[in-house]
């Protein structure tokens, strides 16, 4: 066999090896793509009759929500929660790249005060009957045209309050966290501000919900589900020790 023929055979073998390696890489990429697509589809779940259980305090465990909408001129957020915490904790945390506390509901234990945060400021609702080991239904509304926030606690409307510097739209890719309070966009969690307990029926609308619709939500009657977050079609990601369990409510 001549030297030129040997070189040609070696070259063809090398080319074949490269071709096979390329095909194998394409197959791996295709499998990964199918896996990611299937996981993304599986993340959207109907959680009707279910609840998230946060069984222990941590600075890692949380549920992450990433709504596709990037602009808000008004909001309503409703949820039900159950806890025995006697310290500060976050209940709903929405951040933007420009502000970690773009829309936050926070409980300040020392003052027994629910604090809605909007953009760079907050207001306080003191004296709420936030009793331990009981389910509480809480709705928070905000409207940029007026800069007003209102808290509905267990179906009772509290006074409307003005939040300074909140009369502009929220704009940017938001990250919503349940179970932790964000001190940075998507992170900066503090163990002593984590939520421990159960949470269910989380809905979010891009408008101020009417009084009648809020009362329907609180009473568990038929209501218009959230058009930003819908508990019956929730796209979420669990991180750390958070469980999905059957909802435990009072027997009537």
C-alpha angles and dihedrals in degrees: 000000000000122000092244091054091050091051091049093051092047090048092052092048090050091049090050091051091051091049092050091048091051092050091049091051091050090051091050091050091049092051091049091049093051089048093051093047093049091048092049091052092047091053091072105083139169103237096181107145091014136103139195113243118204100191101182141020115261141144093236113043112096147126116244123208124185111189114200094225113098103185131057131177093173138013143193120190122185130180143151120230139179124196144143095210117142096190139066116295142163121243102181125009124187119176137183126200087255098048132021092203100046091138118001136160109203132175115219105201101194092056094034085231135149108216122198109197120202119183108315100344142054144200129213133227107198129191097032115158094242095164121186121249093020132108114249126192112210129181125182125192132191134178124191095206091066102019088228127146126194131188123208110198116193090336096312118117115227121202122291112250133195118238114204118239093009099114096103135077123271105239130180142054105311130208118202120200129192117195098025140055115235119231090173133024103292096348148029093114122182121209091216092055097047122118119243118188138044131315132187146159096039111180132167130191130190091227139048109277117229121250091249093052091049090051090050090051093049092047093048092242126140108293138163106274120230116281092205100036119016119183089208092057106025123168105204146146124217118215121188126343105349120134133205108219140163111280114262110209133152118290111240 
